[in-house]
Amino acid sequence: MSLPLTQVVNRHSGAKLNDIKINNFLTPERVEVHWQMSSKKRLLESIASLLTKGNAGLDKKTIFQILTERERLGSTGIGKGVALPHGRVNSLDQVIGAFAVLDSPLDYDAVDKQPVNLVFALLVPAEANEEHLRILAHLAKLFNETDLRKKLKTTRSAAEAYRILTDWQF
């Protein structure tokens, strides 16, 4: 069963979210800025490809299918221009993240009906239920920060976006 991310945050707000380190699952090679996307489908295809960078055992088509199936359960557009597409992968033994800043906001069927231009994708091992929810709650809390979103939207390089995400303190 999939819960809206607001419920995930509420359920896990007492959990130790600050002990989650983004650099444990996000690498500089899986960060992109100035992405131009024409549709949600194209975005999910591209983010699936980005998630496979440095992970030879992952298949882009399979990851795209996992992300698409999750979207069918309900949009992962959490509002304020942010989407958190995510999914569970049977063959995965570690959490993998990817992040992109879009040049132009894209209709994503977000909960607030606003277009999205910040996308953080997440893959977790199929059995990592609690970890999955804790990381999603952490990301939702992180992207609730107005200053963080502003900095990411105006970043000039992937390296700068990576640094902002990994150095951010609540």
C-alpha positions, 0 to 999 in steps of 0.5 A: 500500500502506498501512502501520500508523502505527507502521511509518510512525513507525519508518521516518521517525523519523530524518527531520526531523519537528520542522521540520513546522509544524502551522499550515502545514496547520491553521487555527483555523476547522478546529478543533472541541471538544465534538463529540458523535458517535454513530458512526464514520461520523458522525464521518468525515462531520463531519470531511470537512465540517470539512476543506472549511471554507475550501476551496471546491474540495473536495466533502464527499461526495468527502472522506468517500468518500476517508476511508472508503476509507482506513479500509477498508484498516485503522483509523487509530485509532492508540491512546491515544484518538487517530485520524488519518484521512487520504487523498490527493486528486487535485485538491489542491495543499496539505496540509489538516488538521482537528482535533476533540475529542469530548465522549465517547470513540467506538468507532473500532476503534483498534489498542489497542481503546480508544475515540477522543476526539482526531481529527486528519484530514489530506488531502494531494495525491495525489503527495505520498507522502513529505510525507504519511508525514512528516506522519503520523509527526510527528502520531503522535509528537505525539499520543504525548505524554501531557501534550499529550493531557491538555491537549487533552482538557480544552481549553475552546475551539477557539482554545485547542486550536489554540494547544496544537497549534501551540505544542507543543514536543517 
